[in-house]
Amino acid sequence: MPNKLKKRSWMRWIVFLIALEIIAISINFFYGPINIAAGGSTGISILVDAVWGINRSITVFVVNVLMLILAAIFLGKTTTKNIALGSFILPVLMEITPSFKVTNNDLLAVIYGGALMGLGVSLLYRVNASSGGTTIPPMILKKYFFINPAISLLCIDMIIIFLNIFVDGLNAFFLAAFSQLVTAITMNFAEAGFDRKYQVRIMSNNDFEEIKQMLMKNYTGLTLYNVVGGYSEEDKQQILIVVDTRDYGPLISKIHEIDPNAFIITDTVVSVHGGKWGL
């Protein structure tokens, strides 16, 4: 058991550093060179660099230190300690990571930058870590005013995005807003995984046992629920099964071969843990 915990601890640190470096790359390769501020302390640093020419990593460091002071005052030592490391390491990685324009197409730049930012932030969430910065004020607002941190963080990011208009024009504003959408989509998939499943619920009035036997023969993870018909008020059974997307079409065809009138409900499942999936 100690070896397992030690291994997990090392893996957590590796993922933590990789996540921060991905964020640094998204800034130095894509956002920074075209002066697009898409939110956060890194967005502030891009605006400051564009207007006054101050090194982005220095601005991120200063903003993160100020936010840590707020965290120490309002959130306590434990929370401050949890976010301090990311707050200090991110500007260091931004400084040592080369910064240059990878593509001359600004739209491609915000797409790639937004995707990398979403991936980096999702990896930080996976290991229960943070890069600090503007994520701290929402935590304070939640603690004292019970405001949803997702809403307050979005408001902060939108203010930073809006400032693009005064620095680089309306086009920069639209690109920054679009990059936020790309980041949100990437985070949605990165947090739950790309391998989506289908949860299928099946009921049959006349051929239930035959469908059940077919499923037990060809699939695993079969679950039965006792249900009551809404109109008939009769006791019935419902089958629940989870399948890969590639298996969904053949599954429906097999069910309809047995009972064309079978009642089937399908839901998309973003993640499955345990059982045959081993996740």
Accessible surface in RSA format (square Angstrom, percent):
REM  Atomic radii and reference values for relative SASA: ProtOr
REM  Chains: A
REM  Algorithm: Lee & Richards
REM  Probe-radius: 1.40
REM  Slices: 20
REM RES _ NUM      All-atoms   Total-Side   Main-Chain    Non-polar    All polar
REM                ABS   REL    ABS   REL    ABS   REL    ABS   REL    ABS   REL
RES MET A   1   160.70  83.2 122.13  80.8  38.57  91.8 109.99  93.5  50.71  67.2
RES PRO A   2   104.40  76.1  97.40  88.8   7.01  25.5 100.64  83.1   3.76  23.4
RES ASN A   3   122.64  84.6 117.08 113.1   5.56  13.4  30.77  74.1  91.87  88.8
RES LYS A   4   128.07  62.5 124.95  76.7   3.12   7.4  73.07  65.8  55.00  58.6
RES LEU A   5   104.43  58.2  99.64  71.3   4.79  12.0  99.98  70.2   4.45  12.0
RES LYS A   6   133.42  65.1 127.22  78.1   6.20  14.8  76.05  68.4  57.37  61.1
RES LYS A   7   145.48  71.0 139.86  85.8   5.62  13.4  87.74  79.0  57.75  61.5
RES ARG A   8   160.65  67.5 154.75  78.9   5.90  14.1  53.68  73.4 106.97  64.8
RES SER A   9    52.21  44.1  45.96  61.3   6.25  14.4  27.47  58.5  24.75  34.7
RES TRP A  10   160.61  64.5 160.09  77.5   0.52   1.2 146.63  78.2  13.98  22.7
RES MET A  11    99.23  51.4  99.12  65.6   0.12   0.3  76.58  65.1  22.66  30.0
RES ARG A  12    89.81  37.7  86.79  44.2   3.02   7.2  40.59  55.5  49.22  29.8
RES TRP A  13   101.56  40.8 101.56  49.2   0.00   0.0  82.94  44.2  18.61  30.2
RES ILE A  14    82.84  47.1  81.10  60.4   1.74   4.2  82.70  59.6   0.14   0.4
RES VAL A  15    35.44  23.3  34.32  31.1   1.12   2.7  35.44  30.8   0.00   0.0
RES PHE A  16     8.63   4.3   8.63   5.3   0.00   0.0   8.63   5.2   0.00   0.0
RES LEU A  17    82.85  46.1  81.32  58.2   1.53   3.8  81.55  57.3   1.30   3.5
RES ILE A  18    85.92  48.9  83.04  61.9   2.88   6.9  85.84  61.8   0.09   0.2
RES ALA A  19     0.00   0.0   0.00   0.0   0.00   0.0   0.00   0.0   0.00   0.0
RES LEU A  20     0.00   0.0   0.00   0.0   0.00   0.0   0.00   0.0   0.00   0.0
RES GLU A  21    49.81  28.6  49.81  37.7   0.00   0.0  35.57  68.8  14.25  11.6
RES ILE A  22    24.05  13.7  23.76  17.7   0.29   0.7  24.05  17.3   0.00   0.0
RES ILE A  23     4.11   2.3   4.11   3.1   0.00   0.0   4.11   3.0   0.00   0.0
RES ALA A  24     0.00   0.0   0.00   0.0   0.00   0.0   0.00   0.0   0.00   0.0
RES ILE A  25    46.93  26.7  46.93  35.0   0.00   0.0  46.93  33.8   0.00   0.0
RES SER A  26     0.00   0.0   0.00   0.0   0.00   0.0   0.00   0.0   0.00   0.0
RES ILE A  27     2.27   1.3   2.27   1.7   0.00   0.0   2.27   1.6   0.00   0.0
RES ASN A  28     3.23   2.2   3.23   3.1   0.00   0.0   0.00   0.0   3.23   3.1
RES PHE A  29    41.67  20.8  39.82  24.7   1.85   4.8  39.82  24.1   1.85   5.3
RES PHE A  30    17.80   8.9  16.87  10.4   0.93   2.4  17.37  10.5   0.42   1.2
RES TYR A  31     2.33   1.1   2.33   1.3   0.00   0.0   1.72   1.3   0.61   0.8
RES GLY A  32     2.82   3.5   0.00   N/A   2.82   3.5   0.01   0.0   2.81   6.3
RES PRO A  33    39.11  28.5   7.09   6.5  32.02 116.4  18.99  15.7  20.12 125.0
RES ILE A  34    16.30   9.3   3.98   3.0  12.32  29.7  10.51   7.6   5.79  15.7
RES ASN A  35    48.43  33.4  47.96  46.3   0.47   1.1   0.20   0.5  48.24  46.6
RES ILE A  36     2.66   1.5   2.66   2.0   0.00   0.0   2.66   1.9   0.00   0.0
RES ALA A  37     0.00   0.0   0.00   0.0   0.00   0.0   0.00   0.0   0.00   0.0
RES ALA A  38    14.02  12.9   7.28  11.2   6.75  15.3   7.41  10.4   6.62  17.5
RES GLY A  39     9.48  11.7   0.00   N/A   9.48  11.7   2.60   7.1   6.87  15.4
RES GLY A  40    15.98  19.7   0.00   N/A  15.98  19.7  15.68  43.0   0.30   0.7
RES SER A  41     8.07   6.8   5.54   7.4   2.53   5.8   0.00   0.0   8.07  11.3
RES THR A  42    10.10   7.2   9.96  10.1   0.14   0.3   4.39   5.9   5.71   8.6
RES GLY A  43     0.86   1.1   0.00   N/A   0.86   1.1   0.84   2.3   0.02   0.0
RES ILE A  44    50.14  28.5  50.14  37.4   0.00   0.0  50.14  36.1   0.00   0.0
RES SER A  45     0.00   0.0   0.00   0.0   0.00   0.0   0.00   0.0   0.00   0.0
RES ILE A  46     1.67   0.9   1.46   1.1   0.21   0.5   1.66   1.2   0.01   0.0
RES LEU A  47    14.28   8.0  13.90   9.9   0.38   1.0  14.27  10.0   0.01   0.0
RES VAL A  48    24.71  16.3  24.28  22.0   0.43   1.0  24.69  21.4   0.03   0.1
RES ASP A  49    39.01  27.3  32.66  32.5   6.35  15.0   1.22   2.9  37.79  37.7
RES ALA A  50    39.44  36.3   2.79   4.3  36.64  83.4   9.23  13.0  30.21  80.0
RES VAL A  51    79.03  52.0  48.28  43.7  30.75  74.1  52.98  46.0  26.06  70.7
RES TRP A  52   181.16  72.7 149.95  72.6  31.21  73.3 130.37  69.5  50.79  82.4
RES GLY A  53    57.60  71.0   0.00   N/A  57.60  71.0  24.78  68.0  32.82  73.5
RES ILE A  54    77.68  44.2  73.22  54.5   4.46  10.8  77.68  55.9   0.00   0.0
RES ASN A  55    67.09  46.3  54.01  52.2  13.08  31.5  19.00  45.7  48.09  46.5
RES ARG A  56    32.70  13.7  29.35  15.0   3.35   8.0   6.80   9.3  25.90  15.7
RES SER A  57     8.28   7.0   5.95   7.9   2.33   5.4   3.58   7.6   4.71   6.6
RES ILE A  58    98.10  55.8  95.41  71.1   2.70   6.5  98.10  70.6   0.00   0.0
RES THR A  59    12.58   8.9   9.70   9.8   2.88   6.9  11.02  14.8   1.56   2.4
RES VAL A  60     0.00   0.0   0.00   0.0   0.00   0.0   0.00   0.0   0.00   0.0
RES PHE A  61    91.14  45.6  91.14  56.5   0.00   0.0  91.14  55.3   0.00   0.0
RES VAL A  62    72.54  47.7  70.97  64.3   1.57   3.8  72.41  62.9   0.13   0.3
RES VAL A  63    19.45  12.8  19.27  17.4   0.17   0.4  19.45  16.9   0.00   0.0
RES ASN A  64     0.12   0.1   0.12   0.1   0.00   0.0   0.12   0.3   0.00   0.0
RES VAL A  65    44.49  29.3  44.42  40.2   0.07   0.2  44.42  38.6   0.07   0.2
RES LEU A  66    95.94  53.4  94.05  67.3   1.89   4.7  94.15  66.1   1.79   4.8
RES MET A  67    31.10  16.1  31.10  20.6   0.00   0.0  30.38  25.8   0.72   0.9
RES LEU A  68    15.13   8.4  14.00  10.0   1.13   2.8  14.31  10.0   0.83   2.2
RES ILE A  69    89.76  51.1  87.03  64.8   2.73   6.6  89.68  64.6   0.08   0.2
RES LEU A  70    60.70  33.8  60.70  43.4   0.00   0.0  60.70  42.6   0.00   0.0
RES ALA A  71     0.00   0.0   0.00   0.0   0.00   0.0   0.00   0.0   0.00   0.0
RES ALA A  72    57.87  53.2  38.96  60.1  18.92  43.0  39.57  55.7  18.31  48.5
RES ILE A  73   115.30  65.6  83.80  62.4  31.51  75.9  90.06  64.9  25.24  68.5
RES PHE A  74    77.87  39.0  75.98  47.1   1.89   4.9  76.88  46.6   0.99   2.8
RES LEU A  75    21.85  12.2   8.02   5.7  13.83  34.8   8.10   5.7  13.75  37.0
RES GLY A  76    32.04  39.5   0.00   N/A  32.04  39.5  30.43  83.5   1.61   3.6
RES LYS A  77   183.76  89.6 173.94 106.7   9.82  23.4 119.10 107.2  64.66  68.9
RES THR A  78   101.83  72.4  98.00  99.3   3.83   9.1  64.02  86.0  37.80  57.1
RES THR A  79    34.20  24.3  33.38  33.8   0.82   1.9   7.57  10.2  26.63  40.3
RES THR A  80    22.75  16.2  22.75  23.1   0.00   0.0  22.75  30.6   0.00   0.0
RES LYS A  81   157.37  76.8 143.02  87.8  14.35  34.2  90.38  81.4  66.99  71.4
RES ASN A  82    97.89  67.5  77.25  74.7  20.65  49.7  22.85  55.0  75.04  72.5
RES ILE A  83     8.80   5.0   8.80   6.6   0.00   0.0   8.80   6.3   0.00   0.0
RES ALA A  84    22.34  20.5  22.34  34.5   0.00   0.0  22.34  31.5   0.00   0.0
RES LEU A  85    73.90  41.2  71.45  51.1   2.45   6.2  73.03  51.3   0.87   2.3
RES GLY A  86     0.77   0.9   0.00   N/A   0.77   0.9   0.00   0.0   0.77   1.7
RES SER A  87     0.00   0.0   0.00   0.0   0.00   0.0   0.00   0.0   0.00   0.0
RES PHE A  88    84.82  42.4  83.80  51.9   1.02   2.7  83.89  50.9   0.93   2.7
RES ILE A  89    36.73  20.9  35.92  26.8   0.82   2.0  36.73  26.5   0.00   0.0
RES LEU A  90     2.84   1.6   2.84   2.0   0.00   0.0   2.84   2.0   0.00   0.0
RES PRO A  91     5.75   4.2   4.46   4.1   1.28   4.7   4.82   4.0   0.92   5.7
RES VAL A  92    85.71  56.4  82.30  74.5   3.41   8.2  85.65  74.4   0.06   0.2
RES LEU A  93    25.48  14.2  25.48  18.2   0.00   0.0  25.48  17.9   0.00   0.0
RES MET A  94     7.98   4.1   0.93   0.6   7.05  16.8   0.93   0.8   7.05   9.3
RES GLU A  95   103.15  59.2  81.68  61.8  21.47  51.1  40.83  79.0  62.32  50.9
RES ILE A  96   120.68  68.7  90.56  67.5  30.13  72.6  97.50  70.2  23.18  62.9
RES THR A  97    12.11   8.6   5.26   5.3   6.85  16.3   6.46   8.7   5.65   8.5
RES PRO A  98    84.81  61.8  72.09  65.7  12.71  46.2  84.78  70.0   0.02   0.1
RES SER A  99    59.96  50.7  28.13  37.5  31.84  73.3  22.37  47.6  37.59  52.7
RES PHE A 100   106.13  53.1  98.38  60.9   7.75  20.2 106.13  64.3   0.00   0.0
RES LYS A 101    99.56  48.6  73.80  45.3  25.76  61.3  31.88  28.7  67.68  72.1
RES VAL A 102    76.45  50.3  46.20  41.8  30.25  72.9  49.47  43.0  26.98  73.2
RES THR A 103    27.93  19.9  20.55  20.8   7.39  17.6  19.95  26.8   7.98  12.1
RES ASN A 104   136.62  94.2 109.99 106.3  26.64  64.1  32.95  79.3 103.67 100.2
RES ASN A 105    74.19  51.2  65.42  63.2   8.76  21.1  19.44  46.8  54.74  52.9
RES ASP A 106    54.72  38.3  50.21  50.0   4.51  10.7  11.35  26.7  43.38  43.3
RES LEU A 107    91.25  50.8  89.11  63.8   2.14   5.4  89.11  62.6   2.14   5.8
RES LEU A 108    75.01  41.8  75.01  53.7   0.00   0.0  75.01  52.7   0.00   0.0
RES ALA A 109     1.85   1.7   1.78   2.7   0.07   0.2   1.84   2.6   0.01   0.0
RES VAL A 110     0.05   0.0   0.00   0.0   0.05   0.1   0.05   0.0   0.00   0.0
RES ILE A 111    57.61  32.8  57.61  42.9   0.00   0.0  57.61  41.5   0.00   0.0
RES TYR A 112   114.88  53.6 114.50  65.1   0.38   1.0  71.48  53.7  43.40  53.5
RES GLY A 113     0.00   0.0   0.00   N/A   0.00   0.0   0.00   0.0   0.00   0.0
RES GLY A 114     0.00   0.0   0.00   N/A   0.00   0.0   0.00   0.0   0.00   0.0
RES ALA A 115    33.37  30.7  32.05  49.5   1.32   3.0  32.40  45.6   0.97   2.6
RES LEU A 116    48.13  26.8  47.82  34.2   0.31   0.8  48.10  33.8   0.03   0.1
RES MET A 117    30.25  15.7  30.25  20.0   0.00   0.0  21.33  18.1   8.92  11.8
RES GLY A 118     0.00   0.0   0.00   N/A   0.00   0.0   0.00   0.0   0.00   0.0
RES LEU A 119    65.50  36.5  65.50  46.9   0.00   0.0  65.50  46.0   0.00   0.0
RES GLY A 120     0.00   0.0   0.00   N/A   0.00   0.0   0.00   0.0   0.00   0.0
RES VAL A 121    32.65  21.5  32.65  29.6   0.00   0.0  32.65  28.4   0.00   0.0
RES SER A 122     1.44   1.2   1.44   1.9   0.00   0.0   1.44   3.1   0.00   0.0
RES LEU A 123    43.71  24.3  43.69  31.3   0.01   0.0  43.69  30.7   0.01   0.0
RES LEU A 124     3.80   2.1   3.80   2.7   0.00   0.0   3.80   2.7   0.00   0.0
RES TYR A 125   114.16  53.3  95.24  54.2  18.92  49.2  72.39  54.4  41.77  51.5
RES ARG A 126   145.26  61.0 110.45  56.3  34.81  82.9  44.12  60.3 101.14  61.3
RES VAL A 127    18.99  12.5  12.39  11.2   6.60  15.9  18.61  16.2   0.39   1.1
RES ASN A 128   131.74  90.8 117.26 113.3  14.47  34.9  29.28  70.5 102.46  99.0
RES ALA A 129    13.49  12.4   3.73   5.8   9.76  22.2   7.37  10.4   6.12  16.2
RES SER A 130    23.31  19.7  19.70  26.3   3.61   8.3  20.31  43.3   3.00   4.2
RES SER A 131    22.62  19.1  20.44  27.3   2.18   5.0   0.00   0.0  22.62  31.7
RES GLY A 132     4.02   5.0   0.00   N/A   4.02   5.0   0.00   0.0   4.02   9.0
RES GLY A 133     0.40   0.5   0.00   N/A   0.40   0.5   0.40   1.1   0.00   0.0
RES THR A 134    11.64   8.3  10.77  10.9   0.87   2.1   7.84  10.5   3.80   5.7
RES THR A 135    42.85  30.5  40.54  41.1   2.31   5.5  40.84  54.9   2.01   3.0
RES ILE A 136     0.00   0.0   0.00   0.0   0.00   0.0   0.00   0.0   0.00   0.0
RES PRO A 137    30.50  22.2  28.67  26.1   1.83   6.6  30.38  25.1   0.12   0.7
RES PRO A 138     2.89   2.1   2.89   2.6   0.00   0.0   2.89   2.4   0.00   0.0
RES MET A 139    65.00  33.7  60.33  39.9   4.67  11.1  53.33  45.3  11.67  15.5
RES ILE A 140    21.79  12.4  21.79  16.2   0.00   0.0  21.79  15.7   0.00   0.0
RES LEU A 141    56.29  31.4  56.29  40.3   0.00   0.0  56.29  39.5   0.00   0.0
RES LYS A 142   116.69  56.9 114.37  70.2   2.32   5.5  60.03  54.0  56.66  60.4
RES LYS A 143   107.59  52.5  84.56  51.9  23.03  54.8  67.92  61.1  39.67  42.3
RES TYR A 144   103.31  48.2  80.94  46.1  22.37  58.2  67.00  50.4  36.30  44.8
RES PHE A 145   132.99  66.5 113.47  70.3  19.53  50.8 117.23  71.1  15.76  45.1
RES PHE A 146   177.72  88.9 149.29  92.5  28.43  74.0 152.17  92.3  25.55  73.1
RES ILE A 147    71.36  40.6  67.13  50.0   4.23  10.2  71.36  51.4   0.00   0.0
RES ASN A 148    78.03  53.8  66.37  64.1  11.66  28.1  18.61  44.8  59.42  57.4
RES PRO A 149    45.87  33.4  45.08  41.1   0.79   2.9  45.32  37.4   0.55   3.4
RES ALA A 150    69.32  63.7  55.03  84.9  14.29  32.5  62.55  88.1   6.77  17.9
RES ILE A 151   103.06  58.6 101.68  75.8   1.38   3.3 103.05  74.2   0.02   0.0
RES SER A 152     8.27   7.0   4.22   5.6   4.05   9.3   7.83  16.7   0.44   0.6
RES LEU A 153    44.89  25.0  44.89  32.1   0.00   0.0  44.89  31.5   0.00   0.0
RES LEU A 154    98.59  54.9  95.70  68.5   2.89   7.3  98.12  68.9   0.47   1.3
RES CYS A 155    68.03  51.5  63.84  71.2   4.19   9.8  23.69  60.0  44.34  47.8
RES ILE A 156    38.15  21.7  37.98  28.3   0.16   0.4  38.05  27.4   0.09   0.3
RES ASP A 157    18.12  12.7  18.12  18.0   0.00   0.0   0.09   0.2  18.03  18.0
RES MET A 158    75.70  39.2  74.04  49.0   1.66   3.9  63.84  54.3  11.86  15.7
RES ILE A 159   109.26  62.2 106.47  79.3   2.79   6.7 109.12  78.6   0.14   0.4
RES ILE A 160     8.23   4.7   8.23   6.1   0.00   0.0   8.23   5.9   0.00   0.0
RES ILE A 161     0.00   0.0   0.00   0.0   0.00   0.0   0.00   0.0   0.00   0.0
RES PHE A 162    99.55  49.8  99.55  61.7   0.00   0.0  99.55  60.4   0.00   0.0
RES LEU A 163    73.75  41.1  73.69  52.7   0.06   0.1  73.69  51.8   0.06   0.2
RES ASN A 164     0.39   0.3   0.36   0.3   0.03   0.1   0.03   0.1   0.36   0.3
RES ILE A 165    49.79  28.3  40.64  30.3   9.16  22.1  40.64  29.3   9.16  24.8
RES PHE A 166   145.62  72.9 109.05  67.5  36.56  95.1 114.87  69.6  30.75  88.0
RES VAL A 167    46.36  30.5  16.51  14.9  29.85  71.9  20.25  17.6  26.11  70.8
RES ASP A 168    74.70  52.3  52.75  52.5  21.95  51.9   7.60  17.9  67.11  66.9
RES GLY A 169    29.87  36.8   0.00   N/A  29.87  36.8  26.81  73.6   3.05   6.8
RES LEU A 170   100.89  56.2  94.34  67.5   6.55  16.5  94.34  66.3   6.55  17.6
RES ASN A 171    99.58  68.7  93.43  90.3   6.16  14.8  34.00  81.8  65.59  63.4
RES ALA A 172     3.72   3.4   2.42   3.7   1.29   2.9   3.23   4.6   0.49   1.3
RES PHE A 173    37.06  18.5  37.06  23.0   0.00   0.0  37.06  22.5   0.00   0.0
RES PHE A 174   115.82  57.9 111.03  68.8   4.79  12.5 111.51  67.6   4.31  12.3
RES LEU A 175    19.06  10.6  18.48  13.2   0.59   1.5  19.01  13.3   0.06   0.1
RES ALA A 176     0.00   0.0   0.00   0.0   0.00   0.0   0.00   0.0   0.00   0.0
RES ALA A 177    32.67  30.0  24.41  37.7   8.26  18.8  25.47  35.9   7.20  19.1
RES PHE A 178    76.10  38.1  70.47  43.6   5.63  14.7  75.48  45.8   0.61   1.8
RES SER A 179     0.00   0.0   0.00   0.0   0.00   0.0   0.00   0.0   0.00   0.0
RES GLN A 180    41.21  23.0  37.45  27.4   3.76   8.9  12.64  26.9  28.56  21.7
RES LEU A 181    99.77  55.6  94.98  68.0   4.79  12.0  99.05  69.6   0.72   1.9
RES VAL A 182    19.72  13.0  18.77  17.0   0.95   2.3  19.66  17.1   0.06   0.2
RES THR A 183    12.50   8.9  12.50  12.7   0.00   0.0  11.59  15.6   0.91   1.4
RES ALA A 184    57.07  52.5  46.50  71.8  10.57  24.0  51.12  72.0   5.95  15.8
RES ILE A 185    88.65  50.4  85.83  63.9   2.82   6.8  88.63  63.8   0.02   0.1
RES THR A 186    25.56  18.2  20.94  21.2   4.62  11.0  18.02  24.2   7.55  11.4
RES MET A 187    36.10  18.7  36.09  23.9   0.02   0.0  22.59  19.2  13.51  17.9
RES ASN A 188    83.55  57.6  74.65  72.1   8.90  21.4  21.43  51.6  62.12  60.0
RES PHE A 189    70.15  35.1  70.15  43.5   0.00   0.0  70.15  42.5   0.00   0.0
RES ALA A 190    17.62  16.2   4.01   6.2  13.61  31.0   7.34  10.3  10.28  27.2
RES GLU A 191    73.11  42.0  58.99  44.6  14.12  33.6  19.96  38.6  53.15  43.4
RES ALA A 192    28.55  26.3  13.06  20.2  15.49  35.2  17.79  25.1  10.76  28.5
RES GLY A 193    23.57  29.1   0.00   N/A  23.57  29.1  23.57  64.7   0.00   0.0
RES PHE A 194   152.06  76.1 128.40  79.5  23.66  61.6 128.65  78.0  23.41  67.0
RES ASP A 195    90.00  63.0  77.66  77.3  12.33  29.2  40.57  95.5  49.43  49.3
RES ARG A 196    39.55  16.6  37.87  19.3   1.68   4.0  20.20  27.6  19.35  11.7
RES LYS A 197     7.96   3.9   7.94   4.9   0.02   0.0   1.62   1.5   6.34   6.8
RES TYR A 198    59.90  28.0  59.90  34.1   0.00   0.0  15.45  11.6  44.45  54.8
RES GLN A 199    48.67  27.2  48.67  35.6   0.00   0.0   0.00   0.0  48.67  36.9
RES VAL A 200     0.00   0.0   0.00   0.0   0.00   0.0   0.00   0.0   0.00   0.0
RES ARG A 201    73.97  31.1  72.66  37.0   1.30   3.1   8.02  11.0  65.95  40.0
RES ILE A 202     0.63   0.4   0.57   0.4   0.06   0.1   0.63   0.5   0.00   0.0
RES MET A 203    35.70  18.5  35.03  23.2   0.66   1.6  22.58  19.2  13.11  17.4
RES SER A 204    16.15  13.6   0.23   0.3  15.92  36.7   3.88   8.3  12.27  17.2
RES ASN A 205   122.91  84.8  85.01  82.2  37.90  91.3  24.70  59.5  98.21  94.9
RES ASN A 206   130.09  89.7  96.08  92.9  34.01  81.9  24.47  58.9 105.63 102.1
RES ASP A 207    40.73  28.5  36.54  36.4   4.19   9.9   4.19   9.9  36.54  36.4
RES PHE A 208    28.18  14.1  25.75  16.0   2.43   6.3  25.75  15.6   2.43   7.0
RES GLU A 209   101.05  58.0  99.09  75.0   1.96   4.7  65.14 126.0  35.91  29.3
RES GLU A 210   101.46  58.3  93.39  70.7   8.07  19.2  38.00  73.5  63.46  51.8
RES ILE A 211     0.59   0.3   0.59   0.4   0.00   0.0   0.59   0.4   0.00   0.0
RES LYS A 212    39.84  19.4  39.84  24.4   0.00   0.0   7.20   6.5  32.64  34.8
RES GLN A 213   100.66  56.3  96.94  70.8   3.73   8.9  41.65  88.7  59.01  44.8
RES MET A 214    27.39  14.2  20.91  13.8   6.48  15.4  26.68  22.7   0.70   0.9
RES LEU A 215     0.04   0.0   0.00   0.0   0.04   0.1   0.00   0.0   0.04   0.1
RES MET A 216   107.62  55.7  82.02  54.3  25.59  60.9  84.34  71.7  23.28  30.8
RES LYS A 217   178.83  87.2 142.09  87.2  36.74  87.5  93.73  84.4  85.11  90.7
RES ASN A 218    71.67  49.4  39.24  37.9  32.44  78.1   9.89  23.8  61.78  59.7
RES TYR A 219    35.55  16.6  23.40  13.3  12.15  31.6  26.10  19.6   9.45  11.6
RES THR A 220    81.65  58.1  73.05  74.1   8.60  20.5  76.79 103.1   4.86   7.3
RES GLY A 221    58.99  72.7   0.00   N/A  58.99  72.7  38.46 105.5  20.53  46.0
RES LEU A 222    44.67  24.9  14.92  10.7  29.75  74.8  14.92  10.5  29.75  80.1
RES THR A 223    57.82  41.1  53.76  54.5   4.06   9.7  33.83  45.4  23.99  36.3
RES LEU A 224    61.46  34.2  35.61  25.5  25.84  65.0  35.72  25.1  25.74  69.3
RES TYR A 225   102.50  47.9 100.20  57.0   2.30   6.0  71.47  53.7  31.03  38.2
RES ASN A 226   131.04  90.4 101.22  97.8  29.81  71.8  32.18  77.4  98.86  95.6
RES VAL A 227    40.45  26.6  32.66  29.6   7.79  18.8  38.59  33.5   1.87   5.1
RES VAL A 228    97.09  63.9  71.74  64.9  25.35  61.1  71.74  62.3  25.34  68.7
RES GLY A 229    11.76  14.5   0.00   N/A  11.76  14.5  10.71  29.4   1.05   2.4
RES GLY A 230    74.94  92.4   0.00   N/A  74.94  92.4  40.39 110.8  34.55  77.4
RES TYR A 231   230.60 107.7 200.34 114.0  30.26  78.7 155.50 116.9  75.10  92.6
RES SER A 232    56.97  48.1  26.45  35.3  30.52  70.3  37.14  79.1  19.84  27.8
RES GLU A 233   136.52  78.4 115.00  87.0  21.52  51.2  29.70  57.4 106.83  87.2
RES GLU A 234   103.17  59.2  98.31  74.4   4.86  11.6  33.23  64.3  69.93  57.1
RES ASP A 235   128.86  90.3 101.17 100.7  27.69  65.5  37.03  87.1  91.84  91.6
RES LYS A 236    61.65  30.1  50.30  30.9  11.35  27.0  34.48  31.0  27.17  28.9
RES GLN A 237    64.82  36.2  57.55  42.1   7.27  17.3  17.39  37.0  47.43  36.0
RES GLN A 238    23.31  13.0  23.31  17.0   0.00   0.0   0.00   0.0  23.31  17.7
RES ILE A 239     0.14   0.1   0.14   0.1   0.00   0.0   0.14   0.1   0.00   0.0
RES LEU A 240    27.48  15.3  27.18  19.4   0.31   0.8  27.18  19.1   0.31   0.8
RES ILE A 241     0.78   0.4   0.16   0.1   0.62   1.5   0.78   0.6   0.00   0.0
RES VAL A 242    30.49  20.1  27.33  24.7   3.16   7.6  27.33  23.7   3.16   8.6
RES VAL A 243     4.22   2.8   2.96   2.7   1.26   3.0   4.22   3.7   0.00   0.0
RES ASP A 244    14.90  10.4  14.45  14.4   0.46   1.1   1.42   3.4  13.48  13.4
RES THR A 245    68.59  48.8  56.23  57.0  12.35  29.4  29.06  39.0  39.53  59.8
RES ARG A 246   182.88  76.8 156.28  79.7  26.60  63.3  74.19 101.4 108.69  65.9
RES ASP A 247    47.63  33.4  47.44  47.2   0.19   0.4   3.94   9.3  43.69  43.6
RES TYR A 248    59.11  27.6  59.11  33.6   0.00   0.0  38.35  28.8  20.76  25.6
RES GLY A 249    39.19  48.3   0.00   N/A  39.19  48.3  33.55  92.1   5.64  12.6
RES PRO A 250    68.42  49.9  62.14  56.6   6.28  22.8  68.27  56.4   0.15   0.9
RES LEU A 251     0.00   0.0   0.00   0.0   0.00   0.0   0.00   0.0   0.00   0.0
RES ILE A 252    29.92  17.0  29.92  22.3   0.00   0.0  29.92  21.5   0.00   0.0
RES SER A 253    60.77  51.4  53.94  72.0   6.84  15.8  28.21  60.1  32.57  45.6
RES LYS A 254    70.60  34.4  69.38  42.6   1.22   2.9  45.31  40.8  25.29  26.9
RES ILE A 255     0.00   0.0   0.00   0.0   0.00   0.0   0.00   0.0   0.00   0.0
RES HIS A 256    75.40  41.2  70.54  49.0   4.86  12.4  46.28  47.7  29.12  33.9
RES GLU A 257   144.48  82.9 106.61  80.7  37.87  90.2  47.93  92.7  96.55  78.8
RES ILE A 258    35.82  20.4  16.86  12.6  18.96  45.7  20.78  15.0  15.04  40.8
RES ASP A 259     7.68   5.4   7.68   7.6   0.00   0.0   0.00   0.0   7.68   7.7
RES PRO A 260   101.33  73.9  81.81  74.6  19.52  71.0  82.41  68.0  18.93 117.6
RES ASN A 261   135.33  93.3 108.03 104.4  27.29  65.7  32.12  77.3 103.21  99.8
RES ALA A 262    12.22  11.2   0.00   0.0  12.22  27.8   0.13   0.2  12.09  32.0
RES PHE A 263   120.83  60.5 117.60  72.8   3.23   8.4 120.22  72.9   0.61   1.8
RES ILE A 264    40.51  23.1  12.84   9.6  27.67  66.7  12.84   9.2  27.67  75.1
RES ILE A 265    59.82  34.0  56.66  42.2   3.16   7.6  59.82  43.1   0.00   0.0
RES THR A 266    47.39  33.7  19.17  19.4  28.23  67.3  17.21  23.1  30.18  45.6
RES ASP A 267    52.85  37.0  48.02  47.8   4.82  11.4  21.74  51.2  31.10  31.0
RES THR A 268    86.69  61.7  58.45  59.3  28.24  67.3  34.27  46.0  52.42  79.2
RES VAL A 269    30.27  19.9  27.09  24.5   3.19   7.7  30.27  26.3   0.00   0.0
RES VAL A 270    68.72  45.2  66.06  59.8   2.66   6.4  66.06  57.4   2.66   7.2
RES SER A 271    43.55  36.8  24.09  32.1  19.46  44.8  19.31  41.1  24.24  34.0
RES VAL A 272    20.81  13.7  17.17  15.5   3.64   8.8  20.06  17.4   0.74   2.0
RES HIS A 273   138.65  75.8 110.07  76.5  28.57  73.1  86.28  88.9  52.37  60.9
RES GLY A 274    35.88  44.2   0.00   N/A  35.88  44.2  34.04  93.4   1.84   4.1
RES GLY A 275    78.59  96.9   0.00   N/A  78.59  96.9  44.76 122.8  33.83  75.8
RES LYS A 276   124.65  60.8  78.31  48.1  46.34 110.3  54.74  49.3  69.91  74.5
RES TRP A 277    47.65  19.1  29.13  14.1  18.53  43.5  20.99  11.2  26.66  43.3
RES GLY A 278    64.83  79.9   0.00   N/A  64.83  79.9  34.25  94.0  30.58  68.5
RES LEU A 279   122.62  68.3  83.52  59.7  39.10  98.3 110.36  77.5  12.26  33.0
END  Absolute sums over single chains surface
CHAIN  1 A    15779.9      13175.2       2604.7      10345.2       5434.7
END  Absolute sums over all chains
TOTAL         15779.9      13175.2       2604.7      10345.2       5434.7
